[in-house]
Amino acid sequence: MALSTEYVVSSLQALYGEIVTSGDVKAWCQMNDTTYQTVVKKLDNYKSSRGKWELVEKEQLEKTYQAPAAMPAVEKNLIPAKDDTFVSFGNFADIKKIVKSGLFYPTFITGLSGNGKTFSVEQACAQTKRELIRVNITIETDEDDLIGGFRLVGGNTVWHNGPVIEALRRGAILLLDEIDLASNKILCLQSILEGKGIFLKKTGEYITPTEGFNVFATANTKGKGSEDGRFIGTNVLNEAFLERFPVTFEQAYPSVNNEIKLLGLHADRIGVKDAEFIKKLVDWADIIRKTFYDGGIEDLISTRRLVHIVRAFSIFKNKAKAIQVCINRFDDETKQSFMELYDKVDADFEMPETNEEKEN
């Protein structure tokens, strides 16, 4: 007797449920003395993927299934504000062109800490009036953090869109900050980095990217880990993941002139009127960086730390104290080297007393 599709489906459902695999079908064929090819042909309308069948008519599935209500992660306008202390340098013009183009072109930005990688993406979005959603990546970041998940709201379980889904829907720029801190859980973004959107397994929806959506990632390394131990916690990223970023920009610290301009704008904002001090700070940082690149010292002064020093000076009104409290994070030997280098740059500088000198 010929097997009918109805019989095959109902029998498989009774044994294995509404979702069956090739292994289930082969076992059923042995029990019913028929061939795998014969049964597979009868299941053509139920195939969901290779070696997998959903034994519910598509029309019925669409009528009976209702995705849970979804809540946006954010509702307000996400265009960053323009910052009057921003100074364009390095790769900014190219980053702005990518943002302005509206094309999907994932971009990786690498560089040492505190040199404006994240700030440059933010200000590119501000100048081009593009929405930006920033996600700070850690080793704990997983699919639920990025894509979303179910949340209990007002006694009801609802789907809450993660930042990635929000960026996809809004056509916003997604900024994955400190991407090299991520674990392999970040691989849930593979299809998104191909521009294909993503299937939400928990709701049955397929989210396609809205025009303008793009991904930027910043990192202190190139995704190969930190061999010198300067960036503990950074990981070796999956090569297939890194390959999905067409371009990589290497961000350096600003030139001396740009850094003077940048610090001057910060100083003006907080009422510091000492252009000579700012010039000497930048010269000092430049010497330290050159020494660092030559292997003569193990740490350097970032642009961000120079801003910290200017702000500290506005509070304490004392150059030595401002520098000292902002470099106390370094080990004693490095800190002493930094102070001695500044003493050579600024002839009027008085070295602060050490703890031993204070005790005596």
BARO-243054 format. One line per field, with one value per residue: x, y, z of N, C-alpha, C, O in turn. Coordinates in steps of 0.2 Angstrom, whole numbers. Layout:
<sites>
n_px	c(X|...)
n_py	c(Y|...)
n_pz	c(Z|...)
ca_px	c(X|...)
ca_py	c(Y|...)
ca_pz	c(Z|...)
c_px	c(X|...)
c_py	c(Y|...)
c_pz	c(Z|...)
o_px	c(X|...)
o_py	c(Y|...)
o_pz	c(Z|...)
</sites>
This chain:
<sites>
n_px	c(4|3|11|3|5|-1|-2|11|16|7|11|24|24|17|27|39|36|32|44|56|71|83|89|78|69|75|75|62|59|65|57|45|48|52|59|71|72|59|51|56|53|39|39|42|35|37|49|62|75|91|91|80|63|48|33|21|9|13|4|-4|4|7|-5|-7|4|9|20|28|25|35|48|56|73|78|70|71|78|94|105|121|127|135|152|161|174|180|193|197|207|219|211|199|192|190|182|171|167|163|152|143|140|131|131|133|146|156|168|184|193|208|220|231|226|215|216|206|197|184|177|179|171|158|158|158|145|138|141|135|122|118|110|117|121|129|139|146|158|162|170|159|149|135|124|111|113|116|107|95|81|69|59|52|38|27|20|19|27|38|46|62|70|87|102|108|97|89|98|98|84|82|91|103|120|130|140|153|161|178|180|189|189|179|171|170|156|152|151|138|135|139|131|125|136|138|129|116|106|96|90|78|78|70|58|54|55|62|74|78|91|89|90|105|111|125|141|153|169|179|196|210|219|223|214|221|225|235|252|262|256|250|237|228|216|211|206|210|202|190|195|187|177|184|187|176|176|179|188|202|207|221|223|232|240|236|244|257|253|239|235|238|229|217|218|218|205|198|203|198|185|184|189|203|217|231|241|254|257|249|256|268|264|260|272|279|272|274|288|288|281|288|300|294|290|303|307|312|305|291|278|266|259|243|231|219|224|231|221|214|224|224|211|213|222|214|206|215|224|238|252|262|255|244|249|255|244|238|246|249|244|253|267|280|293|291|282|291|301|293|290|303|305|296|301|312|307|300|307|303|297|293|298|288|287|293|286|295|303|294|291|303)
n_py	c(-6|11|24|38|56|62|51|49|61|62|51|52|64|59|50|58|72|89|94|86|77|72|60|55|53|43|32|30|26|13|6|6|0|6|18|31|41|41|45|58|65|66|75|88|100|103|106|114|117|111|94|94|96|104|99|106|115|129|139|137|138|152|157|152|156|169|182|187|203|216|227|242|245|258|274|287|301|297|304|310|324|338|341|354|354|345|340|338|325|313|299|304|311|301|291|299|300|287|285|295|291|281|268|250|246|238|243|243|250|253|256|264|266|280|289|294|286|281|293|299|292|295|309|310|305|314|326|322|320|307|293|285|270|264|251|244|233|218|204|197|199|194|185|188|201|208|205|204|199|190|199|203|213|223|212|204|194|200|203|211|222|221|231|229|225|236|245|240|240|254|259|264|269|256|255|245|245|243|230|220|214|205|188|172|173|183|180|178|189|187|185|197|206|203|210|204|204|196|181|180|168|166|172|170|179|188|199|212|223|241|254|262|257|253|246|249|246|247|245|241|233|222|212|201|198|204|205|211|213|225|227|219|206|208|198|185|186|178|173|172|181|193|195|199|213|225|235|242|254|262|271|285|295|312|325|337|350|349|343|353|362|355|353|366|370|362|368|381|379|376|387|388|398|397|396|393|383|372|370|366|354|346|345|338|326|322|319|308|299|296|291|280|273|270|261|264|267|260|264|277|294|297|306|308|308|319|329|326|331|344|347|344|354|365|363|362|372|371|366|355|347|344|337|326|319|314|305|296|283|275|264|267|269|273|284|293|294|301|313|318|320|330|340|344|349|360|374|381|373|365|351|340|335|319|306|301|313|321|316|317)
n_pz	c(0|-4|4|11|11|22|31|34|40|51|58|60|68|79|85|86|88|82|76|66|63|51|56|64|53|46|55|56|44|43|53|46|34|22|10|13|4|-2|8|11|0|1|12|7|8|21|25|34|35|31|33|42|47|49|55|52|43|34|32|43|53|53|56|69|77|87|89|104|112|109|116|114|115|117|115|113|103|96|91|93|103|96|101|107|110|102|90|74|68|61|56|55|45|35|42|45|31|29|38|33|20|21|18|21|29|38|50|58|71|78|91|103|121|125|114|107|99|100|103|90|82|88|86|72|69|75|68|55|58|62|70|84|93|106|112|126|127|136|144|148|140|131|120|124|130|118|107|113|124|134|146|162|163|171|175|164|152|141|125|124|115|111|110|97|89|90|83|70|67|67|58|62|68|74|88|93|107|113|108|108|120|121|122|113|112|105|92|89|81|68|56|55|53|40|34|33|42|55|62|75|86|97|95|83|72|58|57|46|41|42|30|30|42|51|56|68|76|90|97|107|103|88|88|91|104|118|118|126|138|141|139|148|148|136|121|109|95|85|69|57|61|62|49|43|44|33|32|42|53|59|73|79|91|92|82|88|87|85|97|106|102|105|119|123|120|129|140|139|141|155|161|162|160|153|142|140|149|144|132|136|143|132|124|133|134|121|121|130|123|112|118|123|111|107|115|128|139|148|149|143|141|138|127|133|147|148|147|159|167|165|169|183|186|185|197|208|206|205|197|199|208|201|190|197|204|194|188|197|196|189|191|204|199|185|187|193|183|173|180|181|168|165|172|165|154|158|165|176|185|200|208|216|234|239|248|258|259|265|277|283)
ca_px	c(0|7|10|1|8|-5|0|18|16|4|15|31|22|16|33|44|33|31|50|59|77|85|89|71|65|78|73|55|59|67|51|40|50|52|66|72|71|52|48|58|49|33|40|45|32|38|57|64|82|94|90|76|57|43|27|15|8|16|-2|-7|9|7|-11|-8|9|10|26|27|26|42|49|62|79|78|65|73|83|100|110|125|128|142|156|165|181|183|197|198|214|220|207|192|189|188|177|165|164|159|146|139|139|125|132|135|153|159|174|187|197|213|225|232|221|214|218|200|194|177|175|179|165|153|157|156|138|135|141|131|116|116|109|123|120|136|138|153|159|166|170|153|144|133|118|105|115|117|101|89|78|62|59|45|36|20|17|19|33|38|53|65|75|94|105|109|91|87|102|96|78|82|96|108|127|131|147|155|167|182|178|194|187|174|173|167|149|151|150|131|134|142|127|124|142|138|123|110|101|97|84|77|75|65|52|52|56|69|75|83|94|86|95|110|114|132|144|160|171|185|199|217|223|220|210|226|228|241|258|266|253|248|229|225|209|209|206|211|196|189|198|181|174|188|187|170|177|183|194|204|210|225|222|238|239|236|250|258|248|232|234|238|222|212|219|216|198|196|205|194|178|184|192|210|220|238|243|261|257|247|261|273|261|260|279|281|269|277|294|287|278|294|304|290|291|310|308|315|300|286|271|265|254|238|228|214|227|232|214|214|229|221|205|215|225|208|204|220|228|245|254|265|250|239|252|256|238|235|251|249|241|259|272|284|299|288|280|297|303|288|291|309|305|293|305|317|303|297|312|300|293|296|297|284|291|291|283|301|305|289|292|309)
ca_py	c(0|17|29|45|61|63|46|50|67|61|45|56|68|55|48|63|79|93|95|80|77|66|54|53|50|36|27|29|22|6|3|5|-4|11|21|38|46|41|49|65|68|68|80|94|106|104|106|121|118|104|88|96|97|106|96|110|118|136|143|136|141|159|159|151|159|176|184|191|210|218|233|245|246|265|277|294|302|295|308|313|331|340|343|360|353|340|342|333|323|306|295|306|312|294|289|303|298|281|287|299|287|277|261|245|245|237|247|242|255|250|261|264|269|287|293|297|281|281|300|301|289|299|316|309|304|321|330|320|319|300|290|281|266|262|245|243|225|215|196|194|201|188|186|192|208|211|204|205|193|191|203|203|220|223|205|200|192|203|203|217|222|223|237|227|225|243|249|237|243|262|261|268|266|252|255|240|248|238|223|214|211|200|181|169|174|189|177|179|194|185|186|205|209|201|214|200|204|191|178|179|161|165|175|168|185|189|207|214|230|247|258|267|253|251|244|251|242|250|240|243|228|221|206|196|198|209|201|214|213|231|227|213|205|207|191|183|186|173|175|173|187|199|195|203|220|226|240|243|261|263|277|287|301|318|329|342|356|347|341|359|365|351|355|373|370|360|373|387|377|376|393|388|402|396|393|390|376|368|369|361|347|343|343|333|319|320|316|302|294|295|287|273|269|268|255|267|267|255|268|283|298|298|313|308|309|327|332|325|335|351|348|344|360|370|362|363|378|369|362|349|343|342|331|321|315|311|300|291|276|272|262|272|271|276|290|297|296|306|319|321|323|336|345|346|353|367|376|384|368|363|344|339|331|312|304|301|319|324|313|320)
ca_pz	c(0|-5|10|10|15|29|36|36|44|58|61|63|74|85|87|87|89|76|73|66|60|46|60|65|47|44|60|55|37|45|56|41|28|16|9|15|-2|-3|13|11|-6|4|17|4|10|28|26|37|34|29|38|47|45|54|53|53|37|35|33|50|58|53|59|76|80|88|92|110|111|109|118|111|121|118|112|111|98|98|87|98|103|94|106|105|111|97|85|69|66|60|52|56|39|32|47|43|25|29|41|29|14|22|16|26|28|45|51|64|73|83|93|110|125|126|108|103|94|101|102|83|79|90|83|65|69|77|62|50|61|62|77|87|98|108|117|129|127|141|143|150|135|127|115|127|130|112|103|117|127|137|152|165|163|173|176|158|149|134|122|125|109|113|106|90|85|89|78|64|65|66|53|66|68|80|90|98|110|116|105|109|127|120|121|107|112|101|86|87|76|61|50|55|50|33|31|31|47|60|64|82|87|102|93|76|68|54|57|41|42|39|26|34|47|50|62|70|82|92|101|109|99|82|89|92|110|120|120|131|144|143|139|151|147|128|119|102|91|79|62|53|64|60|41|41|44|27|33|48|54|65|76|82|95|88|82|94|85|86|104|109|100|109|126|123|120|135|145|139|144|162|163|163|155|154|136|141|153|139|127|140|144|125|123|138|132|115|122|133|118|107|122|123|105|106|120|133|145|148|148|140|143|133|126|139|153|147|148|166|171|164|174|190|188|187|204|213|205|206|192|201|211|195|186|202|206|188|186|203|194|187|197|207|194|179|189|194|176|170|184|179|161|164|175|160|149|162|170|182|188|206|209|222|238|240|255|262|261|269|284|286)
c_px	c(4|6|8|5|5|-3|7|19|13|8|21|29|21|22|38|42|33|38|54|66|78|86|83|68|68|76|66|54|60|61|46|42|49|58|65|70|63|49|50|54|42|33|42|42|33|45|58|71|85|94|85|69|52|36|21|14|10|10|-4|-2|9|0|-11|-2|9|16|24|28|33|43|56|67|79|73|67|77|90|106|114|125|135|146|161|172|184|187|198|205|214|215|200|188|186|182|170|162|160|152|141|137|132|125|134|142|157|166|177|192|202|218|225|226|221|216|212|196|186|174|175|173|158|152|156|149|135|135|137|124|113|115|115|120|127|135|145|154|164|166|164|147|142|127|113|107|114|110|95|86|71|63|52|44|29|17|17|26|33|45|55|70|82|96|106|103|88|91|99|89|78|87|101|115|127|139|149|162|171|181|183|193|182|176|170|159|147|150|143|130|137|137|125|130|142|132|117|105|102|90|83|74|69|58|49|52|62|69|80|85|90|92|99|113|121|135|151|162|178|189|206|221|220|216|215|229|233|247|262|262|250|240|227|218|207|210|208|204|196|191|192|177|177|188|181|170|182|189|196|208|215|226|229|236|239|243|251|253|241|230|234|231|217|212|217|209|195|197|200|187|178|187|199|213|228|240|250|261|254|252|266|271|262|267|281|278|272|284|293|285|284|299|301|291|298|312|312|311|294|279|271|260|249|235|223|217|229|226|213|218|226|215|208|218|219|205|209|225|236|247|257|260|245|242|253|250|236|240|252|247|247|263|277|290|296|286|286|300|299|289|297|309|301|297|310|313|301|303|309|297|297|294|293|288|289|289|289|303|300|290|298|309)
c_py	c(6|21|36|50|62|58|47|55|65|55|48|60|64|52|53|70|82|95|88|81|71|60|51|50|44|31|25|25|15|3|2|2|0|14|29|43|47|46|56|68|70|74|87|100|108|106|114|122|111|99|90|98|99|104|100|114|126|140|143|139|149|161|158|154|166|178|188|198|212|225|236|246|254|268|284|295|301|299|311|320|333|343|349|359|348|344|337|331|316|304|298|308|306|291|292|301|292|281|290|296|283|270|257|244|244|240|245|247|253|256|261|268|277|291|295|292|282|288|302|298|293|305|315|308|311|326|328|318|312|297|285|277|263|256|244|236|223|207|193|195|195|190|190|199|212|211|206|199|195|194|203|211|220|217|201|199|195|203|210|217|224|228|235|227|232|247|246|240|251|264|266|265|263|252|250|242|243|231|218|212|206|193|179|170|180|186|177|184|193|187|194|208|207|206|210|200|198|188|177|172|161|169|173|173|185|197|208|222|235|250|262|263|252|249|246|248|246|245|243|239|227|214|200|195|203|205|204|215|220|231|220|212|205|200|191|182|181|176|177|179|193|200|199|210|222|230|241|250|260|270|279|293|307|321|334|347|354|346|348|363|362|353|362|374|368|365|379|385|377|382|393|393|402|392|390|384|371|366|364|354|343|341|338|326|317|316|309|297|292|290|280|269|267|262|258|268|263|258|274|287|299|305|313|310|317|331|332|330|342|352|348|351|366|369|364|369|377|364|355|344|340|336|325|316|312|306|295|284|272|269|268|274|275|283|295|299|301|313|322|324|329|342|348|350|360|369|379|379|366|356|343|334|324|311|304|308|323|322|316|328)
c_pz	c(0|1|8|14|22|34|38|41|51|61|64|69|80|89|90|88|82|73|72|62|55|50|62|59|45|49|58|48|39|48|51|34|22|15|11|10|-3|2|13|5|-3|9|14|7|17|30|28|35|32|34|43|44|51|52|54|47|39|36|40|55|58|56|67|80|81|92|98|108|112|112|116|117|122|113|110|105|100|94|93|97|100|100|104|107|106|92|80|67|64|55|52|50|35|36|45|36|25|32|36|23|15|20|21|24|35|45|58|65|79|85|101|114|125|120|104|98|94|100|94|80|81|87|75|64|71|71|56|52|60|69|78|93|100|113|120|130|133|140|144|145|131|123|118|128|124|108|107|120|131|144|155|166|165|173|170|155|142|131|122|120|113|108|99|86|85|83|71|62|63|60|56|65|75|82|95|101|114|114|107|116|127|120|115|107|107|94|84|82|69|56|49|52|42|29|30|36|51|61|72|83|92|101|86|71|64|54|51|43|38|35|31|40|45|56|63|76|84|97|102|105|92|82|90|99|112|122|125|137|146|143|142|150|140|126|111|99|86|72|57|55|61|53|39|42|38|28|41|48|60|67|80|87|90|88|87|93|87|93|108|108|105|116|127|124|126|141|145|142|151|165|165|158|156|148|136|144|148|134|130|141|137|123|127|136|126|116|125|128|114|111|122|117|104|111|127|140|143|147|145|143|137|132|132|145|153|149|156|170|171|169|181|191|189|194|209|212|206|201|194|204|206|192|191|203|200|185|191|201|191|193|198|202|188|181|190|188|173|174|182|172|160|167|170|155|152|167|176|187|195|208|216|227|238|247|260|264|265|276|287|288)
o_px	c(9|0|10|7|9|-2|8|22|16|8|23|33|23|22|41|46|34|38|55|67|74|84|82|65|65|75|64|50|57|60|42|38|46|63|60|67|61|45|46|53|39|28|44|46|31|47|56|73|81|96|85|69|53|34|16|19|8|10|-6|-4|9|0|-14|-3|8|17|20|32|36|39|60|65|80|71|64|80|92|111|112|125|139|143|165|176|190|186|200|209|209|215|195|183|181|177|165|156|155|147|135|131|128|121|137|143|160|170|174|196|199|219|221|223|226|218|213|193|183|169|170|170|154|147|153|146|130|130|135|120|108|119|117|118|130|131|150|150|169|163|163|142|146|125|110|102|113|108|90|89|69|68|47|47|24|11|15|30|29|50|52|75|82|93|105|103|86|88|99|88|75|87|104|116|126|143|146|167|168|180|181|197|181|182|168|156|142|148|141|124|137|140|124|129|147|131|113|100|107|85|88|68|65|53|44|50|68|65|86|81|89|97|96|118|123|133|155|158|182|186|209|227|215|215|212|233|236|247|265|265|247|237|224|214|201|215|208|201|201|189|192|175|174|188|181|165|187|194|191|213|212|228|230|230|243|247|246|250|238|225|231|229|212|207|214|206|190|193|198|184|173|189|201|213|231|242|252|265|257|253|269|274|263|268|285|282|273|285|297|287|285|302|304|293|299|317|314|314|292|274|277|255|251|236|222|214|229|227|211|216|227|215|205|218|220|203|207|228|239|245|255|260|243|239|252|251|233|238|256|249|247|262|278|291|300|287|286|302|302|289|298|312|303|297|312|316|301|303|313|294|303|288|295|292|283|290|288|305|302|289|298|313)
o_py	c(7|22|39|48|63|59|46|54|66|56|47|60|66|52|52|74|79|97|85|86|67|54|45|44|39|25|19|20|10|-3|-2|2|-2|14|32|48|52|50|61|74|76|76|91|105|113|107|118|128|106|100|87|102|96|106|97|117|128|145|148|142|152|167|162|155|170|175|192|200|209|230|232|247|256|265|287|290|303|296|315|323|329|347|348|363|346|349|331|336|312|307|295|306|306|288|289|301|291|279|288|297|282|266|259|240|249|238|246|249|251|260|258|271|280|297|297|295|283|289|306|302|295|307|320|311|312|329|333|316|310|299|282|280|259|257|243|233|227|205|188|192|191|196|194|203|217|216|209|193|201|193|202|214|217|216|195|203|193|202|215|213|229|230|240|230|233|250|250|242|253|270|270|260|265|251|250|241|239|227|212|207|202|191|183|169|180|190|175|185|197|190|197|213|210|205|212|197|195|191|174|172|157|167|175|172|183|200|206|225|235|250|266|266|250|251|246|246|247|241|247|240|230|211|194|191|207|203|201|218|221|235|216|217|203|196|196|177|180|182|182|183|198|206|201|214|220|229|240|251|258|274|276|295|307|320|335|350|358|347|349|365|365|354|363|378|370|366|381|389|379|382|397|391|406|386|385|379|365|360|360|350|337|335|333|321|311|311|304|291|286|285|275|263|262|260|254|269|261|254|277|285|301|309|319|314|320|336|336|333|346|358|352|353|370|374|368|371|382|359|350|338|334|331|319|310|306|302|291|279|266|272|272|280|280|288|301|305|306|318|328|329|334|348|354|355|365|366|379|381|365|354|346|330|323|316|306|309|327|326|317|331)
o_pz	c(4|4|3|19|27|40|44|46|56|68|70|74|86|95|95|90|77|67|78|58|55|47|62|60|43|47|58|48|36|47|52|29|17|20|11|11|-5|0|14|6|-5|11|17|8|20|35|25|35|32|40|49|39|56|46|57|44|44|40|43|60|64|59|71|86|76|97|98|104|116|110|116|123|128|108|105|103|105|94|97|92|102|105|99|105|107|89|82|66|65|49|49|49|32|33|45|35|21|30|36|20|10|21|27|19|37|41|63|61|84|81|104|111|125|121|98|94|89|97|93|76|77|85|72|60|68|70|52|48|58|73|74|98|96|118|116|134|134|135|142|145|128|122|114|127|123|105|104|120|130|148|151|170|161|172|170|156|138|135|120|120|117|103|94|81|79|80|66|56|59|59|53|63|80|78|101|98|118|118|107|118|132|119|111|102|105|89|78|79|65|51|44|48|39|23|26|36|51|61|75|82|92|104|84|65|67|51|51|46|32|38|35|43|40|62|58|81|79|100|98|104|91|77|89|100|107|128|129|142|151|147|138|151|138|129|108|101|82|71|54|51|59|50|33|40|38|24|45|44|65|64|85|86|85|92|91|97|90|96|113|113|107|119|133|127|129|145|151|145|154|171|169|152|159|148|133|142|148|133|127|141|138|121|125|136|125|113|124|128|112|108|122|117|100|111|131|145|137|146|144|147|131|137|135|149|159|153|159|175|176|172|185|197|193|196|214|217|208|201|192|203|206|190|189|202|200|181|191|205|191|198|194|201|186|178|188|187|170|170|181|171|157|165|170|152|148|172|181|192|195|208|221|225|237|251|266|270|270|281|293|290)
</sites>
